[in-house]
Amino acid sequence: MRATPFYLRAGNALTVDEPTDPEEEDRFVYDPRDPVTQTVGRNCWALCSELEDRRSLDARPDVVTYTTAPLTEDIELTGPIRTMLYAASSAIDTDFTVALSDVFEDGTVNQIQDGIIRAVYRNDAYRPDYLVRGEVYALTIDMAATSYLVRAGHRLRVSVSSSCFDRYDRNPNTGEPFGRAMTFKVAHQAIHHSKTYPSHILLPIIPEG
């Protein structure tokens, strides 16, 4: 397995080429009152019996997508997936989510794997470290592992947002103790991708032969 970086780029592109110049960050607004909804309130066996098309989620204004050109050959992904995301927020605490998907030739978007990070616990899972408004932080997002074949002609997509409810508890963006928040606050998010802040996803590619 070769852990191969694919870089988030300007123009919603996802490429193996690392940015060499400054690129303008992508921005979105996360409102905890209207989270991205990817519910687990379904029969678990039903989830195993069909592929879920997430194109409606990717079309939301609070989701930023980065997509490759159509693949010229099959790619096997087998192993752990990890994203290094350079991000900033107007809130003292917020979440960032990443989903990796297979975009079929007909436009269907099949999610392969995903992950989430609560930003105040980026350094220590038990000790919060609150964010400074507008400061860029390096966030490592564990996306577990997969074994998946992406066919030639398909495209890979990385989708970045700040919620995935009710799979994960939504972050109220206030910094209040977990499970005891009484208020919500809108967060203005920025995803950086440049030579200085090379946001990327590490994909476990199995070489042919």
HELIX and SHEET records of a PDB file:
HELIX    1   1 ALA A   10  ASN A   12  5                                   3    
HELIX    2   2 CYS A   44  SER A   49  1                                   6    
HELIX    3   3 ARG A   55  ASP A   58  1                                   4    
HELIX    4   4 ALA A  119  TYR A  121  5                                   3    
SHEET    1   A 5 ALA A  13  THR A  15  0                                        
SHEET    2   A 5 ARG A   2  ARG A   9 -1                                        
SHEET    3   A 5 HIS A 200  ILE A 206 -1                                        
SHEET    4   A 5 ILE A  75  SER A  89 -1                                        
SHEET    5   A 5 TYR A 137  VAL A 150 -1                                        
SHEET    1   B 6 ALA A  13  THR A  15  0                                        
SHEET    2   B 6 ARG A   2  ARG A   9 -1                                        
SHEET    3   B 6 HIS A 200  ILE A 206 -1                                        
SHEET    4   B 6 ILE A  75  SER A  89 -1                                        
SHEET    5   B 6 ALA A 187  HIS A 192 -1                                        
SHEET    6   B 6 ASP A  26  TYR A  30 -1                                        
SHEET    1   C 4 VAL A  64  THR A  67  0                                        
SHEET    2   C 4 ARG A 155  SER A 161 -1                                        
SHEET    3   C 4 ASP A  95  VAL A 103 -1                                        
SHEET    4   C 4 VAL A 109  ARG A 118 -1                                        
END                                                                             
